[in-house]
Amino acid sequence: MADTRQAGARPGRRLDLVEALTEAVDRMGEMARGAGPALALTAVLALAVILLRLPGGVQSVLLLLTVIAALAAFGATTRIGTAGDLEAARRAGLRPGGLQLGKPEARLAGATLLCALFMLIMLALLAMVALALFGGAGLNAEAVKAHDWAAVGPAWKLVLLAGVALVVLGAPVLFAVRLSLYAPATVGRGQMISLTATGLTNRAILPLLAGLVACAVPGLIWLGLLATGVLGGKAAGAVAVLMLVAIQWPLTSAFLGAAYRRLETHELLGVWQ
């Protein structure tokens, strides 16, 4: 249990994007020192799953070990990001190398599953609405196949369907940004946080979105290399794992932790166990 509880509310603050991103980049060294072994173990196991041809049972066991190692690394990077510095994270329960599976990691696993469930429900509802609208729109299917947009249907109907398409594509992105602080909030508050994380992001949606896009630049570069055929097959998977573990994962955790500490309205717990 934590040795201190929420001491009270603090006034909400706005998120300075440049300040949070600068802190995230500056703290990459702390991420390496505090969570490097856990991240490295996750990478080695994930690379083994991708590159090695093993019997089904062995592959399943290896995949399970990868998930467990990833949970420990997720907990470590979130602890470090949520804390003000590496020493504070260690005082709050971070173990050497970030190799720990405590209550914060269990809460993170539960909160992640809840957020994933809510996202799946939203996607399913949006898909049903989109299918109903597009299916009942009475568009000329042959004209669509021929790319003869003038003959597809009335202009007002096309505009309406374009708006529906934007909602279907944009709503999940917006919802993901609203939920993005669930992990540091789960660690910082000492309880599973899912939908209630949206209360932290009310005044910070655009800076959070911009920051997450900035943190995702390595992944976007990887997608570009994949699309252009530079990467492919198992090599693409191996590069994705190395890029994620070495850069994008710790950078994103550092950014979200920095954002959380600037937006949280309650005092953080003193010890995370």
N, C-alpha and C positions, 0 to 999 in steps of 0.2 A: 504493500500500500504506500501511497505517497505520504510524506511526512508533513506536507503543508497542503492546505486546500485553497480554493479560489478565495482570495482575500477581498474581492469586491470588483465592481465594474470600473472600467476605464473608458473615457470618452473615445468613440470611434474615430479613426484617423483615415486620411486618404493615402493612397499608395503612390509613391514617387517611383515611376518605372525605372528611370535611369539609376537611381540610388539602389533599388532592389537588385537590378541586374549587375551593377558594379560589385555589390556585396557578394552575389552569387559567384561571380568569376574569381573574386579575391579569396573565397573560401574553398576553392577546388583543392588546394593543398591540404586543408584540414580534412576534407572528404577522403583524400587518399590516405592520410595518416590514420584517420579514425575508422574508416570503413573499407580500406583497400583490400585486406585479406578476404573479407566477406564477398566483396565484388569480384575479386580474382577467382575465388572458389566457384562462384556462380558462373563466371565466364568459362572456366575449365570444364565444368560439368555440362554446360549448354553446348560447348563446342564438341564434346564427346558425343552428345546426343545427335548432333547434326552430322558429324564427320565419320563416326564409327558405325560399322554394320554389325550389330549384335543380335543375339537371339531375342525373341519377343519379351520373355520374362526379364532378362537382364536390362533390356531397353526400358521397360516399365519402371524397374527399380531405379535406374539412372535418372529417368525423368522425374520421379518422386523426389530423389535427392536434390535435383536441380531446383525444384519448387521450394523445398525446405531452405536451401541455401539462399535462394532469391528472397524469401521472406525475411531471413536474418539480415541480408543486405539492405532490404527495403526498410526494415526497422532501424538499422544503423544510420543510413543516410537521412532518414526522417528525423531521428533523434538529433543528429548533428545540425541539420537545417533548422529545426525548431529551437534549439538552444542558441544562445548568443555567441558561443564560441566552443571549441573542442573541449576545453577543460570543464566548461559548464555542462556539456553533454556527458562527460565522464562522471562528474559529481552526481548527475541525475540518473546514472545507471548504465551508461554505455560501457561495454566490456572491451578488452583488448582486441583489436582487429575487427571490431563490430560483429563478433561471433557470439550472438546471444539469441535466445528464444524465450522471451519473458511475456508478461501480460500485455505490454504494449504491442508486441508482434502479433499476439492472438487477437487483440482488438483491431489491429490494422487489417488482418485477414478477414475478420467479420465485416468490418466497415467496407472493405473493397468489394466483397461479395454483395453486400447490400446495394452499393452504388452501381455495380454491374447489373444487378436485377432491375433497379429503377431505370437504368438506361435501356435495357432490353424491352421493358414494358413500353417506354416512350417510342422506341423504334417500331415496335409491333403496331402500336396505335397509329403512328404516322403512316406506316406502310398500308394499313387497311384503309385509312382515309384517302391516301393517294390513289390506291387501286380503284376504290369506288368512284372517285371523281374522274380519273382518266378513263376508266372503263365505261362510264356513263356519259362521256363527253360527246360521243358520236363522231369522232374524228375519222377522216379518210385514211385508213391504214395503208392503202396502196400509194397514196401521195406522200405519206411519211417515209415509206421505204424508198421512194424515188427522190426524196428531198425536194419535192415540189410544195414548198410551204404555202404558197398562195392558194393551193387547192386543198389544203389540209382541213380547213374549217374557218368559221368567222373569226375576225381579228380579236373581238372581245373575249372569245372563248380561249384563244391562244394566250392572251395576256393573263387571264384568270388562272390558267393552268401553269403558266410560267411563275406566277406568284405562289401557287401551291408548291411548285418544285423548290422555290427558294426557301419556303418555310420548312419543307421536309428536309432539305440539306442543312439549313442554318440552325434549326431548333436543337438538334443533338449537339452541335458544336457549342451553342450558347449554354445548354444544360451542363455539358462537360466542364465548361469554364466555371459555372456556378458551383459545381461540386469539387473543383480542383483543390480546395484547401482542406478537404476531409482528412487527409493523412496527418498533416501537422496539427490539426485541431484534435484529432483522436489522441495523439501523443501528448499534446499540451494540456488537454483537459482531463486526461486519464479516463476516458470513456469512448465507446464507439460513436463516431459522428458520421452521419451520412447526409440526409436531406437538410439537417439544420446547418450544415456548412454554407448553404446558400445565403444565410443571414450575414456572413462575413464579407460576401462579395458584392453586396448591393451597390456600393459606390466605387467599385474597382474592376468592373467587367472588362472595359477596354484595355487598361494597363495590364491586367492579368492575361488577356488574350494575346496582346502584343509580346509580353514576356515569354509566354509559352511558345509562341511562334519562333521567337529568337532562340530559345533553348532547343527547339526542334530543327534548327538549321543543319546539323550533322545528318539527321535522318532524312531531311529533304534532299541533301546532296546524294545520299545513298539511293534514294528513290530515282533521282536523275540518272545516276550511273546504271541503275537497273533498267530504266526505261530506254536508255540509249544502247543497251547491250554490252556495256563495258563490264558489268558484273552479271553473273548468272550461276545457277545451280548451287552446289554446296558452298562455293566460294562466296556467293552473295549472302548466304546465311551466316557464314563465319565472320564476314566483315560487319554485318549488322550487329552481331553479338558484341564484337570488340568495340565498335563505335558506341553502342548503347551503354555498355558497362564502363568504358573509359571516360566518356564525355557526357552524353546526353542524360543519363540517369542521375549521376551526382550533381550535374549542373541544374537540372530541373528541381531536384530535391532542395538544393541550396536556394534557388529562387523562390520556391513555394514557401520554404521556411522563413525567408526574409519577408515575403509578403504577409505571411500569417502573423508574424510578430508586430508588424505595422498596423494590422487591421483588427487583431484580436481585442475584444472589449472586456476580457476578464484576466485576472492574474494567472500566470502559468503555474502549474504544479512544480514543487521543488524537486521531487524525485520521481522518476518513471521506472517502475518495477512491475 
